[in-house]
Amino acid sequence: MSNDTQLDLEFAYTTYRDSCRDLYSPYYLCRRPSGHDGAHAAGFGTDRLRWEHEHGRSPHQLS
Ligand SMILES: [Zn+2]
């Protein structure tokens, strides 16, 4: 699992176009580089979020 300092650097050097953009919510998109290893992440400081991709699940399939 990447630590917060590593994530800060990844976000700083990754443009929106080159980022993963996995959707966590309408307000949080993954800002790690596309094709990254491990958990998705977004936000800075106390707003930092991490989440694992759940295969086979999309928001449209929630009941
Ligand atoms: Zn991601």
N, CA, C, O and the ligand as a Tripos MOL2 file, in Angstrom:
@<TRIPOS>MOLECULE
protein
  253   251    64     0     0
PROTEIN
NO_CHARGES

@<TRIPOS>ATOM
      1 N           0.8530   -1.2010    0.0000 N.3       1 MET1
      2 CA          0.0000    0.0000    0.0000 C.3       1 MET1
      3 C           0.8840    1.2440    0.0000 C.2       1 MET1
      4 O           1.7910    1.3610    0.8240 O.2       1 MET1
      5 N           0.6280    2.1530   -0.9020 N.am      2 SER2
      6 CA          1.4150    3.3770   -0.9720 C.3       2 SER2
      7 C           1.1410    4.2550    0.2420 C.2       2 SER2
      8 O           0.0160    4.3200    0.7370 O.2       2 SER2
      9 N           2.1890    4.9300    0.7130 N.am      3 ASN3
     10 CA          1.9580    5.8400    1.8200 C.3       3 ASN3
     11 C           1.5530    7.2240    1.3040 C.2       3 ASN3
     12 O           1.5980    7.4920    0.1030 O.2       3 ASN3
     13 N           1.1620    8.0810    2.2210 N.am      4 ASP4
     14 CA          0.6050    9.3700    1.8150 C.3       4 ASP4
     15 C           1.6150   10.2270    1.0580 C.2       4 ASP4
     16 O           1.2450   10.9410    0.1260 O.2       4 ASP4
     17 N           2.9050   10.1600    1.4570 N.am      5 THR5
     18 CA          3.9190   10.9530    0.7680 C.3       5 THR5
     19 C           4.0700   10.5060   -0.6760 C.2       5 THR5
     20 O           4.1770   11.3320   -1.5830 O.2       5 THR5
     21 N           4.0770    9.1860   -0.8890 N.am      6 GLN6
     22 CA          4.1640    8.6720   -2.2580 C.3       6 GLN6
     23 C           2.9550    9.0950   -3.0800 C.2       6 GLN6
     24 O           3.0850    9.4600   -4.2490 O.2       6 GLN6
     25 N           1.7850    9.0450   -2.4670 N.am      7 LEU7
     26 CA          0.5820    9.4530   -3.1990 C.3       7 LEU7
     27 C           0.6160   10.9380   -3.5430 C.2       7 LEU7
     28 O           0.2140   11.3280   -4.6390 O.2       7 LEU7
     29 N           1.0910   11.7690   -2.6160 N.am      8 ASP8
     30 CA          1.2030   13.1980   -2.9100 C.3       8 ASP8
     31 C           2.0680   13.4280   -4.1460 C.2       8 ASP8
     32 O           1.7280   14.2440   -5.0030 O.2       8 ASP8
     33 N           3.1920   12.7050   -4.2390 N.am      9 LEU9
     34 CA          4.0890   12.8390   -5.3820 C.3       9 LEU9
     35 C           3.4360   12.3330   -6.6630 C.2       9 LEU9
     36 O           3.5460   12.9660   -7.7130 O.2       9 LEU9
     37 N           2.7580   11.1960   -6.5750 N.am     10 GLU10
     38 CA          2.0730   10.6730   -7.7610 C.3      10 GLU10
     39 C           1.0520   11.6710   -8.2830 C.2      10 GLU10
     40 O           0.9740   11.9180   -9.4860 O.2      10 GLU10
     41 N           0.2780   12.2350   -7.3860 N.am     11 PHE11
     42 CA         -0.7600   13.1850   -7.8020 C.3      11 PHE11
     43 C          -0.1210   14.4200   -8.4280 C.2      11 PHE11
     44 O          -0.6300   14.9650   -9.4080 O.2      11 PHE11
     45 N           1.0100   14.8590   -7.8480 N.am     12 ALA12
     46 CA          1.6650   16.0740   -8.3330 C.3      12 ALA12
     47 C           2.2150   15.8950   -9.7470 C.2      12 ALA12
     48 O           2.2550   16.8460  -10.5270 O.2      12 ALA12
     49 N           2.6380   14.6710  -10.0740 N.am     13 TYR13
     50 CA          3.2850   14.4310  -11.3610 C.3      13 TYR13
     51 C           2.3670   13.7620  -12.3780 C.2      13 TYR13
     52 O           2.7910   13.4840  -13.5000 O.2      13 TYR13
     53 N           1.1380   13.5050  -12.0090 N.am     14 THR14
     54 CA          0.2040   12.8530  -12.9210 C.3      14 THR14
     55 C          -0.8680   13.8450  -13.3510 C.2      14 THR14
     56 O          -1.6020   14.3780  -12.5190 O.2      14 THR14
     57 N          -0.9530   14.0870  -14.6430 N.am     15 THR15
     58 CA         -2.0000   14.9840  -15.1290 C.3      15 THR15
     59 C          -3.3460   14.2690  -15.0890 C.2      15 THR15
     60 O          -3.4080   13.0400  -15.0410 O.2      15 THR15
     61 N          -4.4060   15.0420  -15.1100 N.am     16 TYR16
     62 CA         -5.7430   14.4470  -15.1100 C.3      16 TYR16
     63 C          -5.8950   13.4840  -16.2900 C.2      16 TYR16
     64 O          -6.4800   12.4090  -16.1530 O.2      16 TYR16
     65 N          -5.3600   13.8830  -17.4550 N.am     17 ARG17
     66 CA         -5.4860   13.0510  -18.6520 C.3      17 ARG17
     67 C          -4.8160   11.6940  -18.4700 C.2      17 ARG17
     68 O          -5.2940   10.6870  -18.9930 O.2      17 ARG17
     69 N          -3.7000   11.6660  -17.7220 N.am     18 ASP18
     70 CA         -2.9400   10.4310  -17.5430 C.3      18 ASP18
     71 C          -3.3280    9.6530  -16.3000 C.2      18 ASP18
     72 O          -2.7350    8.6140  -16.0090 O.2      18 ASP18
     73 N          -4.3040   10.1340  -15.5730 N.am     19 SER19
     74 CA         -4.6480    9.4670  -14.3220 C.3      19 SER19
     75 C          -5.6690    8.3540  -14.5480 C.2      19 SER19
     76 O          -6.2930    8.2640  -15.6050 O.2      19 SER19
     77 N          -5.8230    7.5150  -13.5310 N.am     20 CYS20
     78 CA         -6.6600    6.3190  -13.5900 C.3      20 CYS20
     79 C          -8.1450    6.6690  -13.7070 C.2      20 CYS20
     80 O          -8.8710    6.0790  -14.5070 O.2      20 CYS20
     81 N          -8.5820    7.6330  -12.9010 N.am     21 ARG21
     82 CA         -9.9570    8.1510  -12.9250 C.3      21 ARG21
     83 C         -11.0020    7.0840  -12.5990 C.2      21 ARG21
     84 O         -12.1490    7.2020  -13.0310 O.2      21 ARG21
     85 N         -10.6300    6.0460  -11.8480 N.am     22 ASP22
     86 CA        -11.6450    5.1230  -11.3430 C.3      22 ASP22
     87 C         -12.5950    5.9180  -10.4470 C.2      22 ASP22
     88 O         -12.1550    6.7150   -9.6190 O.2      22 ASP22
     89 N         -13.8820    5.6990  -10.6170 N.am     23 LEU23
     90 CA        -14.8700    6.5150   -9.9180 C.3      23 LEU23
     91 C         -15.2210    5.9210   -8.5500 C.2      23 LEU23
     92 O         -15.7140    4.7970   -8.4580 O.2      23 LEU23
     93 N         -14.9630    6.6880   -7.5000 N.am     24 TYR24
     94 CA        -15.3560    6.2730   -6.1580 C.3      24 TYR24
     95 C         -16.7110    6.8550   -5.8150 C.2      24 TYR24
     96 O         -17.5630    6.1760   -5.2420 O.2      24 TYR24
     97 N         -16.9070    8.1100   -6.1660 N.am     25 SER25
     98 CA        -18.1850    8.7930   -5.9830 C.3      25 SER25
     99 C         -18.1840    9.9400   -6.9830 C.2      25 SER25
    100 O         -17.1690   10.1880   -7.6330 O.2      25 SER25
    101 N         -19.2980   10.6390   -7.1170 N.am     26 PRO26
    102 CA        -19.2810   11.7850   -8.0490 C.3      26 PRO26
    103 C         -18.2270   12.8300   -7.6980 C.2      26 PRO26
    104 O         -17.9090   13.6910   -8.5180 O.2      26 PRO26
    105 N         -17.6800   12.7580   -6.4760 N.am     27 TYR27
    106 CA        -16.7380   13.7830   -6.0290 C.3      27 TYR27
    107 C         -15.3010   13.2930   -5.9640 C.2      27 TYR27
    108 O         -14.3780   14.0950   -5.8210 O.2      27 TYR27
    109 N         -15.1030   11.9820   -6.0690 N.am     28 TYR28
    110 CA        -13.7480   11.4460   -5.9470 C.3      28 TYR28
    111 C         -13.4300   10.5250   -7.1190 C.2      28 TYR28
    112 O         -14.0780    9.4970   -7.3160 O.2      28 TYR28
    113 N         -12.4090   10.9190   -7.8970 N.am     29 LEU29
    114 CA        -11.8620   10.0880   -8.9530 C.3      29 LEU29
    115 C         -10.4340    9.7200   -8.5760 C.2      29 LEU29
    116 O          -9.7160   10.5290   -7.9890 O.2      29 LEU29
    117 N         -10.0190    8.4930   -8.9150 N.am     30 CYS30
    118 CA         -8.6460    8.0940   -8.6450 C.3      30 CYS30
    119 C          -7.6830    8.9900   -9.4070 C.2      30 CYS30
    120 O          -7.8220    9.1780  -10.6160 O.2      30 CYS30
    121 N          -6.7050    9.5430   -8.6950 N.am     31 ARG31
    122 CA         -5.7210   10.4370   -9.3280 C.3      31 ARG31
    123 C          -4.3420    9.7950   -9.4360 C.2      31 ARG31
    124 O          -3.3570   10.4770   -9.7180 O.2      31 ARG31
    125 N          -4.2720    8.4850   -9.2110 N.am     32 ARG32
    126 CA         -3.0120    7.7930   -9.4330 C.3      32 ARG32
    127 C          -2.8150    7.5640  -10.9420 C.2      32 ARG32
    128 O          -3.7830    7.6510  -11.6980 O.2      32 ARG32
    129 N          -1.5810    7.2720  -11.3970 N.am     33 PRO33
    130 CA         -1.3670    7.0580  -12.8320 C.3      33 PRO33
    131 C          -2.1700    5.8620  -13.3270 C.2      33 PRO33
    132 O          -2.3550    4.8930  -12.5910 O.2      33 PRO33
    133 N          -2.6520    5.9230  -14.5750 N.am     34 SER34
    134 CA         -3.3990    4.7970  -15.1190 C.3      34 SER34
    135 C          -2.5100    3.5580  -15.1450 C.2      34 SER34
    136 O          -1.3280    3.6480  -15.4780 O.2      34 SER34
    137 N          -3.0660    2.4190  -14.8000 N.am     35 GLY35
    138 CA         -2.3050    1.1840  -14.7550 C.3      35 GLY35
    139 C          -1.5290    0.9710  -13.4680 C.2      35 GLY35
    140 O          -0.7050    0.0600  -13.3870 O.2      35 GLY35
    141 N          -1.7790    1.7940  -12.4640 N.am     36 HIS36
    142 CA         -1.0680    1.6730  -11.1880 C.3      36 HIS36
    143 C          -1.3740    0.3520  -10.5020 C.2      36 HIS36
    144 O          -2.3680   -0.3120  -10.7960 O.2      36 HIS36
    145 N          -0.4740   -0.0180   -9.5630 N.am     37 ASP37
    146 CA         -0.6890   -1.1990   -8.7310 C.3      37 ASP37
    147 C          -1.4420   -0.8070   -7.4650 C.2      37 ASP37
    148 O          -1.4160    0.3480   -7.0410 O.2      37 ASP37
    149 N          -2.1070   -1.7820   -6.8760 N.am     38 GLY38
    150 CA         -2.6990   -1.5560   -5.5580 C.3      38 GLY38
    151 C          -3.9680   -0.7390   -5.6090 C.2      38 GLY38
    152 O          -4.6320   -0.6350   -6.6410 O.2      38 GLY38
    153 N          -4.2880   -0.1600   -4.4600 N.am     39 ALA39
    154 CA         -5.5770    0.4960   -4.2820 C.3      39 ALA39
    155 C          -5.6380    1.8180   -5.0300 C.2      39 ALA39
    156 O          -4.6200    2.4780   -5.2390 O.2      39 ALA39
    157 N          -6.8360    2.1870   -5.4250 N.am     40 HIS40
    158 CA         -7.0790    3.5160   -5.9740 C.3      40 HIS40
    159 C          -7.0190    4.5330   -4.8380 C.2      40 HIS40
    160 O          -7.2200    4.1880   -3.6740 O.2      40 HIS40
    161 N          -6.7430    5.7810   -5.1820 N.am     41 ALA41
    162 CA         -6.6550    6.8140   -4.1560 C.3      41 ALA41
    163 C          -7.0130    8.1710   -4.7370 C.2      41 ALA41
    164 O          -6.8410    8.4290   -5.9280 O.2      41 ALA41
    165 N          -7.5160    9.0280   -3.8600 N.am     42 ALA42
    166 CA         -7.8590   10.3930   -4.2570 C.3      42 ALA42
    167 C          -7.7750   11.2890   -3.0280 C.2      42 ALA42
    168 O          -7.7910   10.8080   -1.8950 O.2      42 ALA42
    169 N          -7.6870   12.5760   -3.2610 N.am     43 GLY43
    170 CA         -7.7480   13.5470   -2.1710 C.3      43 GLY43
    171 C          -6.4050   13.7780   -1.4960 C.2      43 GLY43
    172 O          -5.4530   13.0180   -1.6750 O.2      43 GLY43
    173 N          -6.3600   14.8480   -0.7160 N.am     44 PHE44
    174 CA         -5.1380   15.2350   -0.0160 C.3      44 PHE44
    175 C          -5.4130   15.3450    1.4790 C.2      44 PHE44
    176 O          -6.5340   15.6240    1.9040 O.2      44 PHE44
    177 N          -4.3630   15.1190    2.2670 N.am     45 GLY45
    178 CA         -4.4320   15.3290    3.7090 C.3      45 GLY45
    179 C          -5.5500   14.5260    4.3570 C.2      45 GLY45
    180 O          -5.6450   13.3130    4.1660 O.2      45 GLY45
    181 N          -6.3840   15.1980    5.1130 N.am     46 THR46
    182 CA         -7.4480   14.5090    5.8360 C.3      46 THR46
    183 C          -8.5500   14.0330    4.9020 C.2      46 THR46
    184 O          -9.4050   13.2460    5.3090 O.2      46 THR46
    185 N          -8.5420   14.5030    3.6430 N.am     47 ASP47
    186 CA         -9.5390   14.0540    2.6740 C.3      47 ASP47
    187 C          -9.0660   12.8620    1.8620 C.2      47 ASP47
    188 O          -9.7580   12.4150    0.9470 O.2      47 ASP47
    189 N          -7.8670   12.3360    2.1980 N.am     48 ARG48
    190 CA         -7.3420   11.1960    1.4460 C.3      48 ARG48
    191 C          -8.2720    9.9990    1.5450 C.2      48 ARG48
    192 O          -8.7170    9.6290    2.6320 O.2      48 ARG48
    193 N          -8.5620    9.3960    0.3910 N.am     49 LEU49
    194 CA         -9.3830    8.2000    0.3170 C.3      49 LEU49
    195 C          -8.6290    7.1240   -0.4450 C.2      49 LEU49
    196 O          -7.9090    7.4080   -1.4030 O.2      49 LEU49
    197 N          -8.8060    5.8750   -0.0020 N.am     50 ARG50
    198 CA         -8.2740    4.7480   -0.7680 C.3      50 ARG50
    199 C          -9.4050    3.7480   -0.9320 C.2      50 ARG50
    200 O         -10.2310    3.5800   -0.0340 O.2      50 ARG50
    201 N          -9.4410    3.0860   -2.0780 N.am     51 TRP51
    202 CA        -10.4410    2.0420   -2.2660 C.3      51 TRP51
    203 C          -9.9250    1.0030   -3.2300 C.2      51 TRP51
    204 O          -9.1240    1.2900   -4.1190 O.2      51 TRP51
    205 N         -10.4040   -0.2210   -3.0330 N.am     52 GLU52
    206 CA        -10.0360   -1.3240   -3.9030 C.3      52 GLU52
    207 C         -11.0610   -1.4330   -5.0200 C.2      52 GLU52
    208 O         -12.2560   -1.2240   -4.8060 O.2      52 GLU52
    209 N         -10.5830   -1.7610   -6.2110 N.am     53 HIS53
    210 CA        -11.5110   -1.9960   -7.3110 C.3      53 HIS53
    211 C         -12.2650   -3.2900   -7.0450 C.2      53 HIS53
    212 O         -11.6670   -4.3120   -6.7080 O.2      53 HIS53
    213 N         -13.5790   -3.2370   -7.1980 N.am     54 GLU54
    214 CA        -14.4000   -4.4240   -7.0040 C.3      54 GLU54
    215 C         -14.8240   -4.9350   -8.3710 C.2      54 GLU54
    216 O         -15.6380   -4.3220   -9.0620 O.2      54 GLU54
    217 N         -14.2510   -6.0790   -8.7460 N.am     55 HIS55
    218 CA        -14.5160   -6.6200  -10.0730 C.3      55 HIS55
    219 C         -15.9820   -6.9980  -10.2230 C.2      55 HIS55
    220 O         -16.5990   -7.5100   -9.2880 O.2      55 HIS55
    221 N         -16.5270   -6.7470  -11.3830 N.am     56 GLY56
    222 CA        -17.8810   -7.1560  -11.6850 C.3      56 GLY56
    223 C         -18.9520   -6.2880  -11.0770 C.2      56 GLY56
    224 O         -20.1390   -6.5970  -11.1800 O.2      56 GLY56
    225 N         -18.5520   -5.2130  -10.4510 N.am     57 ARG57
    226 CA        -19.5440   -4.3600   -9.8190 C.3      57 ARG57
    227 C         -19.4750   -2.9750  -10.4400 C.2      57 ARG57
    228 O         -18.3880   -2.4350  -10.6410 O.2      57 ARG57
    229 N         -20.6000   -2.4150  -10.7360 N.am     58 SER58
    230 CA        -20.6510   -1.0260  -11.1650 C.3      58 SER58
    231 C         -21.8190   -0.3670  -10.4580 C.2      58 SER58
    232 O         -22.7190   -1.0600   -9.9830 O.2      58 SER58
    233 N         -21.8260    0.9560  -10.3760 N.am     59 PRO59
    234 CA        -22.9260    1.6380   -9.6870 C.3      59 PRO59
    235 C         -24.2870    1.2830  -10.2600 C.2      59 PRO59
    236 O         -25.2940    1.3320   -9.5550 O.2      59 PRO59
    237 N         -24.3180    0.9180  -11.5630 N.am     60 HIS60
    238 CA        -25.5960    0.6110  -12.1840 C.3      60 HIS60
    239 C         -26.1590   -0.7250  -11.7210 C.2      60 HIS60
    240 O         -27.3460   -1.0040  -11.8860 O.2      60 HIS60
    241 N         -25.2750   -1.5580  -11.1290 N.am     61 GLN61
    242 CA        -25.7200   -2.8970  -10.7240 C.3      61 GLN61
    243 C         -26.1240   -2.9550   -9.2600 C.2      61 GLN61
    244 O         -26.5440   -4.0100   -8.7830 O.2      61 GLN61
    245 N         -26.0080   -1.8630   -8.5470 N.am     62 LEU62
    246 CA        -26.4190   -1.8840   -7.1450 C.3      62 LEU62
    247 C         -27.9230   -1.9470   -7.0480 C.2      62 LEU62
    248 O         -28.6340   -1.2560   -7.7780 O.2      62 LEU62
    249 N         -28.4050   -2.7780   -6.1450 N.am     63 SER63
    250 CA        -29.8480   -2.9000   -5.9760 C.3      63 SER63
    251 C         -30.2900   -2.1270   -4.7520 C.2      63 SER63
    252 O         -31.4790   -2.1030   -4.4330 O.2      63 SER63
    253 ZN         -6.8630    3.9540   -9.6770 Zn       64 ZN64
@<TRIPOS>BOND
     1     1     2 1
     2     2     3 1
     3     3     4 2
     4     3     5 am
     5     5     6 1
     6     6     7 1
     7     7     8 2
     8     7     9 am
     9     9    10 1
    10    10    11 1
    11    11    12 2
    12    11    13 am
    13    13    14 1
    14    14    15 1
    15    15    16 2
    16    15    17 am
    17    17    18 1
    18    18    19 1
    19    19    20 2
    20    19    21 am
    21    21    22 1
    22    22    23 1
    23    23    24 2
    24    23    25 am
    25    25    26 1
    26    26    27 1
    27    27    28 2
    28    27    29 am
    29    29    30 1
    30    30    31 1
    31    31    32 2
    32    31    33 am
    33    33    34 1
    34    34    35 1
    35    35    36 2
    36    35    37 am
    37    37    38 1
    38    38    39 1
    39    39    40 2
    40    39    41 am
    41    41    42 1
    42    42    43 1
    43    43    44 2
    44    43    45 am
    45    45    46 1
    46    46    47 1
    47    47    48 2
    48    47    49 am
    49    49    50 1
    50    50    51 1
    51    51    52 2
    52    51    53 am
    53    53    54 1
    54    54    55 1
    55    55    56 2
    56    55    57 am
    57    57    58 1
    58    58    59 1
    59    59    60 2
    60    59    61 am
    61    61    62 1
    62    62    63 1
    63    63    64 2
    64    63    65 am
    65    65    66 1
    66    66    67 1
    67    67    68 2
    68    67    69 am
    69    69    70 1
    70    70    71 1
    71    71    72 2
    72    71    73 am
    73    73    74 1
    74    74    75 1
    75    75    76 2
    76    75    77 am
    77    77    78 1
    78    78    79 1
    79    79    80 2
    80    79    81 am
    81    81    82 1
    82    82    83 1
    83    83    84 2
    84    83    85 am
    85    85    86 1
    86    86    87 1
    87    87    88 2
    88    87    89 am
    89    89    90 1
    90    90    91 1
    91    91    92 2
    92    91    93 am
    93    93    94 1
    94    94    95 1
    95    95    96 2
    96    95    97 am
    97    97    98 1
    98    98    99 1
    99    99   100 2
   100    99   101 am
   101   101   102 1
   102   102   103 1
   103   103   104 2
   104   103   105 am
   105   105   106 1
   106   106   107 1
   107   107   108 2
   108   107   109 am
   109   109   110 1
   110   110   111 1
   111   111   112 2
   112   111   113 am
   113   113   114 1
   114   114   115 1
   115   115   116 2
   116   115   117 am
   117   117   118 1
   118   118   119 1
   119   119   120 2
   120   119   121 am
   121   121   122 1
   122   122   123 1
   123   123   124 2
   124   123   125 am
   125   125   126 1
   126   126   127 1
   127   127   128 2
   128   127   129 am
   129   129   130 1
   130   130   131 1
   131   131   132 2
   132   131   133 am
   133   133   134 1
   134   134   135 1
   135   135   136 2
   136   135   137 am
   137   137   138 1
   138   138   139 1
   139   139   140 2
   140   139   141 am
   141   141   142 1
   142   142   143 1
   143   143   144 2
   144   143   145 am
   145   145   146 1
   146   146   147 1
   147   147   148 2
   148   147   149 am
   149   149   150 1
   150   150   151 1
   151   151   152 2
   152   151   153 am
   153   153   154 1
   154   154   155 1
   155   155   156 2
   156   155   157 am
   157   157   158 1
   158   158   159 1
   159   159   160 2
   160   159   161 am
   161   161   162 1
   162   162   163 1
   163   163   164 2
   164   163   165 am
   165   165   166 1
   166   166   167 1
   167   167   168 2
   168   167   169 am
   169   169   170 1
   170   170   171 1
   171   171   172 2
   172   171   173 am
   173   173   174 1
   174   174   175 1
   175   175   176 2
   176   175   177 am
   177   177   178 1
   178   178   179 1
   179   179   180 2
   180   179   181 am
   181   181   182 1
   182   182   183 1
   183   183   184 2
   184   183   185 am
   185   185   186 1
   186   186   187 1
   187   187   188 2
   188   187   189 am
   189   189   190 1
   190   190   191 1
   191   191   192 2
   192   191   193 am
   193   193   194 1
   194   194   195 1
   195   195   196 2
   196   195   197 am
   197   197   198 1
   198   198   199 1
   199   199   200 2
   200   199   201 am
   201   201   202 1
   202   202   203 1
   203   203   204 2
   204   203   205 am
   205   205   206 1
   206   206   207 1
   207   207   208 2
   208   207   209 am
   209   209   210 1
   210   210   211 1
   211   211   212 2
   212   211   213 am
   213   213   214 1
   214   214   215 1
   215   215   216 2
   216   215   217 am
   217   217   218 1
   218   218   219 1
   219   219   220 2
   220   219   221 am
   221   221   222 1
   222   222   223 1
   223   223   224 2
   224   223   225 am
   225   225   226 1
   226   226   227 1
   227   227   228 2
   228   227   229 am
   229   229   230 1
   230   230   231 1
   231   231   232 2
   232   231   233 am
   233   233   234 1
   234   234   235 1
   235   235   236 2
   236   235   237 am
   237   237   238 1
   238   238   239 1
   239   239   240 2
   240   239   241 am
   241   241   242 1
   242   242   243 1
   243   243   244 2
   244   243   245 am
   245   245   246 1
   246   246   247 1
   247   247   248 2
   248   247   249 am
   249   249   250 1
   250   250   251 1
   251   251   252 2
@<TRIPOS>SUBSTRUCTURE
     1 MET1         2 RESIDUE 1 A MET
     2 SER2         6 RESIDUE 1 A SER
     3 ASN3        10 RESIDUE 1 A ASN
     4 ASP4        14 RESIDUE 1 A ASP
     5 THR5        18 RESIDUE 1 A THR
     6 GLN6        22 RESIDUE 1 A GLN
     7 LEU7        26 RESIDUE 1 A LEU
     8 ASP8        30 RESIDUE 1 A ASP
     9 LEU9        34 RESIDUE 1 A LEU
    10 GLU10       38 RESIDUE 1 A GLU
    11 PHE11       42 RESIDUE 1 A PHE
    12 ALA12       46 RESIDUE 1 A ALA
    13 TYR13       50 RESIDUE 1 A TYR
    14 THR14       54 RESIDUE 1 A THR
    15 THR15       58 RESIDUE 1 A THR
    16 TYR16       62 RESIDUE 1 A TYR
    17 ARG17       66 RESIDUE 1 A ARG
    18 ASP18       70 RESIDUE 1 A ASP
    19 SER19       74 RESIDUE 1 A SER
    20 CYS20       78 RESIDUE 1 A CYS
    21 ARG21       82 RESIDUE 1 A ARG
    22 ASP22       86 RESIDUE 1 A ASP
    23 LEU23       90 RESIDUE 1 A LEU
    24 TYR24       94 RESIDUE 1 A TYR
    25 SER25       98 RESIDUE 1 A SER
    26 PRO26      102 RESIDUE 1 A PRO
    27 TYR27      106 RESIDUE 1 A TYR
    28 TYR28      110 RESIDUE 1 A TYR
    29 LEU29      114 RESIDUE 1 A LEU
    30 CYS30      118 RESIDUE 1 A CYS
    31 ARG31      122 RESIDUE 1 A ARG
    32 ARG32      126 RESIDUE 1 A ARG
    33 PRO33      130 RESIDUE 1 A PRO
    34 SER34      134 RESIDUE 1 A SER
    35 GLY35      138 RESIDUE 1 A GLY
    36 HIS36      142 RESIDUE 1 A HIS
    37 ASP37      146 RESIDUE 1 A ASP
    38 GLY38      150 RESIDUE 1 A GLY
    39 ALA39      154 RESIDUE 1 A ALA
    40 HIS40      158 RESIDUE 1 A HIS
    41 ALA41      162 RESIDUE 1 A ALA
    42 ALA42      166 RESIDUE 1 A ALA
    43 GLY43      170 RESIDUE 1 A GLY
    44 PHE44      174 RESIDUE 1 A PHE
    45 GLY45      178 RESIDUE 1 A GLY
    46 THR46      182 RESIDUE 1 A THR
    47 ASP47      186 RESIDUE 1 A ASP
    48 ARG48      190 RESIDUE 1 A ARG
    49 LEU49      194 RESIDUE 1 A LEU
    50 ARG50      198 RESIDUE 1 A ARG
    51 TRP51      202 RESIDUE 1 A TRP
    52 GLU52      206 RESIDUE 1 A GLU
    53 HIS53      210 RESIDUE 1 A HIS
    54 GLU54      214 RESIDUE 1 A GLU
    55 HIS55      218 RESIDUE 1 A HIS
    56 GLY56      222 RESIDUE 1 A GLY
    57 ARG57      226 RESIDUE 1 A ARG
    58 SER58      230 RESIDUE 1 A SER
    59 PRO59      234 RESIDUE 1 A PRO
    60 HIS60      238 RESIDUE 1 A HIS
    61 GLN61      242 RESIDUE 1 A GLN
    62 LEU62      246 RESIDUE 1 A LEU
    63 SER63      250 RESIDUE 1 A SER
    64 ZN64       253 GROUP 0 **** ****
